Amino acid sequence: MRISLLSPLIAAAVAACCVAPGNASTFPVTDPGLYFSPYNTYSDGAGRLLPTNVRAGSHYALWIHSGSYLKTSFTGTAAALLLDAGTISEGGFPRLTWSVDNRPLQSKILESGARSLPLAHGLAPGIHALVVYLSATDANYDRWKTPLEAVKIRGVELDSGGTLALPTGPVSIARSNAIFFGDSITEGAWTLGNSNRIVQGHYVDWVANSDAVYAWPTILASALGFEFGNCGSAAMSWLSPARPAYLPPLPEAWDSYFEGHSRLYGGKLAPGPDYVFVNMGTNDGNRDTSQAAAKWLAAIRSAVGRKTPVVVIIPFGQQNRDSLQRAIGAVRDPFVFKVDLGPRWAQGLDHYGQPSLVAFDGLHPRAVVSGLYAALVAAAVKDVLR
């Protein structure tokens, strides 16, 4: 049982520093000026999927995957995010990270019972750019069934007279979309420090030392110029359930936001992705995943365009390399491409538990190293797709 460090009255006072009570403009998640990351933003509405990646009639947008984001442009001098993390009752609370007007990132671990997160105050009048990321959640707890590890976004609050508009300037919407599937390396685990400290069966430093903002998909998306949905999750495997997050293996879980809630619309991913990336196999070691991977490649093809590039990235530490190569050969799909950085770049990422120059734990790339691998993948993608 968690005890909040701030009483509701104090929390309200903190929020008041940004937007004065009774003198605010509020905007729901369905506002056309709020753009949410595709593929990993669930919303509770029953209407059509809006161009902003929430469904019409929604009361909230739900983030489970680290790396989920929203962006917008707004007028006014203050802004706050309206949210609810009420399902989280144990483990580390999520951390959100944001930037206003391309200024340095700010970060905050949510408090129990938090209903809003102040993002900016005292801004000069004019148009401001905002991006907010779910940078880390605790992978020691349920991300699939309830899910417990989830944040509901209910909207944005501005000072009186403030307005929202589609993102412009440094947060402009890219023309292309990509979806990423992967494991803890894809979600940005342990980019900030060694989380290999276990207390009562849990990695207790997970939130403190993980950050999807510095994960390779976030950087790759920026380098290649597309919006993206990071659907990576710790312990994800081709063959085995991910414990204790309750995630089924990827071939069973890829088409759902969480249990019983499909991310497909009429059997297709929406919006139709321009790229699909999968970086899986690290948690499978030397087991033969070729049949499972080939089955998934056929399934993902049915949910995207006939010629949509599906890029299979051999794990950076070279785990499961041979099985994945057999899977690619078995599907005989001319638009399935392999990116293999090779043994040279596996050094320091291939021996879990042995700290190295590139990884605090010998497996998960440090933040700056994630940028290096994103650059290597970007170059390789341009090469195989030319």
C-alpha positions in Angstrom: 0.0 0.0 0.0 1.4 3.4 -1.0 1.1 6.5 1.1 1.1 9.7 -0.9 3.9 12.2 -0.1 1.5 15.0 -0.9 -1.9 15.4 0.6 -4.7 16.2 -1.9 -4.7 19.8 -0.7 -1.0 20.2 -1.2 -1.2 18.5 -4.6 -4.0 21.0 -5.6 -1.8 23.9 -4.5 1.0 22.6 -6.6 -1.3 22.4 -9.6 -2.5 25.9 -8.9 0.9 27.4 -9.5 0.3 26.8 -13.2 -3.4 27.2 -13.9 -5.6 29.1 -11.5 -8.7 27.2 -10.3 -11.9 28.5 -11.9 -9.9 30.4 -14.4 -8.9 27.7 -16.8 -9.8 26.2 -20.2 -9.9 22.4 -20.4 -9.7 20.3 -23.6 -10.6 16.6 -23.8 -8.5 13.9 -25.5 -10.7 14.1 -28.6 -9.7 17.7 -29.2 -8.3 17.9 -32.8 -5.3 19.8 -31.5 -4.0 16.8 -29.4 -2.0 14.4 -31.4 -1.3 11.0 -29.7 1.3 8.4 -30.7 -0.1 5.8 -33.0 -0.5 2.1 -32.2 0.2 2.4 -28.5 -2.5 4.8 -27.4 -5.7 3.0 -26.4 -8.8 5.1 -26.1 -12.2 4.1 -24.7 -14.5 5.6 -27.3 -16.7 3.6 -29.6 -16.5 5.9 -32.6 -14.1 6.0 -35.5 -10.4 6.4 -35.1 -9.6 10.1 -35.4 -6.6 11.5 -37.3 -5.1 12.2 -33.8 -5.1 8.5 -33.0 -7.9 8.4 -30.4 -11.4 7.2 -31.1 -14.4 9.5 -31.3 -16.4 9.6 -28.1 -13.4 8.8 -25.9 -13.2 10.0 -22.3 -9.5 9.1 -21.9 -6.4 7.9 -23.7 -4.6 5.0 -22.0 -0.8 4.6 -22.1 0.8 1.3 -21.1 3.9 1.3 -23.2 6.9 3.4 -22.3 7.6 5.8 -25.2 3.9 6.7 -25.7 3.5 10.4 -26.3 1.3 13.3 -27.2 2.1 16.7 -28.8 0.3 19.9 -29.5 0.6 23.6 -30.0 -1.1 25.9 -27.6 -1.6 29.6 -26.8 -1.5 31.0 -23.3 1.0 31.3 -20.5 0.4 28.0 -18.6 -0.4 24.3 -19.3 -1.2 21.2 -17.3 -1.8 17.6 -18.2 -5.0 16.1 -16.8 -4.5 12.4 -15.9 -5.3 9.5 -13.7 -2.8 6.8 -12.5 -5.4 5.4 -10.1 -4.9 1.7 -11.1 -1.3 1.8 -9.8 -1.2 0.6 -6.2 2.3 -1.0 -5.9 5.7 -0.7 -7.5 7.3 2.4 -8.9 5.0 5.1 -10.2 5.4 6.2 -13.8 7.6 9.0 -14.9 6.5 11.5 -17.5 8.9 13.7 -19.4 8.1 16.8 -21.4 9.4 19.8 -23.3 7.9 23.2 -24.1 9.1 25.2 -27.0 12.0 22.8 -27.6 13.5 23.7 -24.2 15.4 21.1 -22.1 13.4 18.1 -21.0 11.7 18.2 -17.6 10.7 15.0 -15.8 8.4 14.0 -13.0 7.5 10.7 -11.2 3.8 10.8 -10.6 2.4 10.8 -7.0 -0.3 8.5 -5.8 -3.7 10.0 -6.6 -2.3 12.6 -9.0 -5.0 14.2 -11.2 -2.9 16.7 -13.0 0.7 17.4 -13.9 1.8 21.0 -14.2 3.8 21.4 -17.4 4.5 25.2 -17.8 3.7 28.5 -16.3 4.8 32.1 -16.8 5.2 31.7 -20.5 5.2 34.7 -22.8 2.0 35.2 -24.8 2.0 33.5 -28.1 2.1 30.0 -29.7 3.9 27.3 -27.8 5.0 23.7 -28.8 4.5 20.9 -26.3 5.5 17.2 -26.3 4.9 14.8 -23.4 6.3 11.3 -23.1 5.5 8.4 -20.8 9.2 7.7 -20.3 9.1 4.8 -17.8 6.7 2.5 -16.1 7.4 -0.4 -13.7 7.8 -3.7 -15.7 7.6 -5.7 -12.5 3.8 -5.4 -12.6 0.8 -6.2 -14.8 0.8 -4.5 -18.2 -1.6 -6.9 -19.8 -4.6 -8.1 -17.8 -5.9 -5.1 -15.9 -3.5 -3.5 -16.7 -2.2 -2.0 -13.5 0.8 -0.2 -15.0 -1.1 2.3 -17.0 -1.7 6.1 -17.1 -5.0 7.6 -18.3 -4.7 10.9 -20.0 -7.9 12.9 -19.7 -7.0 16.1 -21.5 -5.1 19.3 -21.2 -5.8 22.4 -19.1 -4.7 25.9 -20.1 -5.2 29.3 -18.6 -8.4 31.1 -19.5 -8.6 31.9 -23.2 -5.9 29.4 -24.1 -6.4 27.4 -27.3 -5.0 24.2 -28.8 -3.9 23.6 -32.4 -2.2 20.8 -34.3 1.5 20.5 -33.5 3.7 22.9 -35.4 7.4 23.9 -35.3 9.6 21.5 -33.4 6.6 19.1 -32.8 5.1 19.1 -36.3 3.5 15.9 -37.4 5.6 13.8 -39.7 4.2 12.3 -42.9 5.2 8.7 -42.2 4.3 6.3 -39.4 6.2 3.3 -37.9 5.4 0.7 -35.3 8.1 -1.0 -33.2 7.9 -4.4 -31.5 10.6 -5.5 -29.1 11.7 -6.1 -25.6 13.2 -4.1 -22.7 15.9 -2.8 -25.0 13.2 -1.4 -27.3 11.4 0.2 -24.4 14.5 1.9 -23.1 15.1 -0.1 -20.0 18.3 0.6 -18.0 19.4 3.4 -20.3 20.2 5.6 -17.2 21.8 3.1 -14.8 22.1 -0.5 -13.7 18.8 -1.8 -12.5 20.0 -5.3 -11.7 19.1 -4.9 -8.0 16.4 -7.4 -7.0 14.4 -7.1 -3.8 11.7 -9.7 -3.1 11.8 -10.7 -6.7 11.4 -7.3 -8.3 13.9 -5.0 -10.1 13.3 -2.1 -7.7 15.2 0.5 -9.7 13.4 0.0 -13.0 11.6 3.3 -13.2 14.6 5.3 -11.8 17.0 3.9 -14.4 14.9 3.5 -17.5 13.7 6.0 -20.0 12.1 5.5 -23.4 13.0 9.0 -24.5 16.6 7.6 -24.9 15.6 4.3 -26.4 16.8 3.6 -29.9 13.2 3.7 -31.5 12.7 7.3 -30.3 16.0 8.4 -31.8 15.5 6.4 -35.0 12.1 7.9 -35.6 13.5 11.4 -35.2 16.4 10.6 -37.6 14.2 9.1 -40.3 11.3 11.5 -39.8 8.2 9.5 -38.8 5.6 9.3 -36.0 5.9 6.1 -34.2 4.3 3.7 -31.7 6.8 2.0 -29.4 5.2 -1.3 -28.5 8.2 -2.9 -26.9 8.0 -4.4 -23.4 10.3 -6.0 -21.0 10.9 -9.7 -21.2 8.9 -9.9 -24.5 9.8 -13.2 -26.3 8.9 -15.1 -29.4 8.1 -18.2 -27.4 7.6 -17.5 -23.7 5.2 -15.3 -21.6 6.7 -12.2 -20.1 6.6 -12.4 -16.4 5.5 -10.7 -14.2 3.9 -8.3 -16.7 1.6 -11.1 -17.8 2.4 -10.5 -21.5 1.9 -13.4 -23.9 4.6 -14.1 -26.4 4.7 -11.6 -29.3 2.8 -13.8 -31.8 -0.1 -13.8 -29.4 0.1 -10.2 -28.1 1.1 -8.0 -31.0 -2.4 -7.2 -32.2 -3.8 -6.0 -28.9 -3.2 -2.9 -26.7 -3.9 -5.2 -23.8 -5.9 -8.3 -23.1 -9.2 -8.3 -24.9 -8.6 -4.9 -26.6 -7.5 -5.2 -30.2 -5.3 -2.5 -31.8 -6.6 -3.6 -35.3 -9.4 -1.9 -37.1 -11.1 -4.1 -39.7 -8.1 -6.5 -39.3 -5.6 -3.7 -40.1 -3.3 -1.5 -38.2 -4.5 2.1 -38.3 -3.2 4.4 -39.5 -1.5 2.1 -42.0 2.1 2.1 -41.0 4.8 3.0 -43.5 7.3 0.8 -41.7 7.2 -2.1 -39.3 10.3 -2.8 -37.1 10.8 -5.8 -34.8 13.9 -6.3 -32.6 13.2 -9.5 -30.8 15.1 -12.6 -29.7 17.3 -11.4 -26.9 15.1 -13.2 -24.4 15.0 -16.4 -26.4 18.7 -17.1 -26.4 19.6 -20.0 -28.7 16.1 -21.5 -28.8 14.6 -22.2 -32.2 12.2 -19.3 -32.8 12.1 -19.7 -36.6 8.5 -21.1 -36.8 7.1 -18.6 -34.3 8.8 -15.7 -36.1 7.7 -16.8 -39.5 4.1 -17.2 -38.3 4.3 -13.6 -36.9 5.7 -12.2 -40.2 2.8 -13.7 -42.1 0.3 -12.3 -39.5 1.8 -8.8 -39.5 1.8 -8.8 -43.3 -2.0 -9.3 -43.3 -2.4 -6.2 -41.1 -0.3 -3.8 -43.2 0.1 -3.0 -46.9 1.3 -5.6 -49.3 4.5 -3.6 -49.9 5.0 -2.1 -46.4 8.6 -2.8 -45.4 8.9 -5.1 -42.4 12.4 -4.7 -40.9 13.6 -7.6 -38.8 16.5 -6.3 -36.6 18.8 -9.1 -35.4 19.3 -8.4 -31.6 22.2 -6.0 -31.1 23.9 -8.7 -28.9 23.4 -11.2 -31.8 21.1 -13.5 -29.8 18.8 -15.8 -31.8 20.4 -14.7 -35.1 20.3 -18.0 -37.0 16.6 -18.7 -36.1 15.6 -15.3 -37.3 17.4 -15.7 -40.6 15.6 -19.0 -41.1 12.3 -17.3 -40.4 13.0 -14.6 -43.0 13.9 -17.1 -45.6 10.8 -19.2 -44.9 8.3 -16.5 -45.5 9.7 -15.5 -48.9 8.3 -12.0 -48.6 10.3 -9.6 -50.8 9.3 -6.7 -48.5 10.7 -8.3 -45.3 14.2 -7.0 -44.8 16.9 -8.0 -42.4 19.2 -5.5 -40.5 22.1 -7.2 -38.9 24.8 -4.9 -37.3 27.0 -7.9 -36.9 29.4 -9.2 -34.2 31.4 -6.0 -34.0 28.6 -4.0 -32.5 27.5 -6.9 -30.2 30.5 -6.4 -28.0 29.5 -5.4 -24.5 25.8 -6.2 -25.2 26.1 -10.0 -25.2 26.9 -10.9 -21.6 24.2 -10.0 -19.2 25.5 -9.2 -15.7 28.9 -8.1 -17.0 29.0 -4.3 -17.1 30.7 -2.9 -20.2 31.6 0.3 -21.9 28.2 0.4 -23.7 25.9 -1.2 -21.1 25.6 -0.8 -17.3 24.6 -4.5 -17.2 26.2 -6.0 -20.3 22.9 -6.1 -22.2 20.8 -2.9 -22.3 22.5 0.0 -24.2 23.2 3.1 -22.1 21.4 6.3 -23.3 24.2 7.7 -25.4 24.9 4.2 -26.9 21.2 3.9 -27.9 21.8 7.0 -30.1 24.8 5.2 -31.7 22.7 2.1 -32.4 19.8 4.2 -33.8 22.3 5.8 -36.2 23.6 2.4 -37.3 20.1 1.1 -37.8 19.1 4.2 -39.7 22.1 3.8 -42.1 21.3 0.1 -42.5 17.6 0.7 -43.2 18.4 3.3 -45.9 20.8 0.7 -47.4 18.4 -2.2 -47.5 15.4 -0.1 -48.8 17.2 1.8 -51.5 
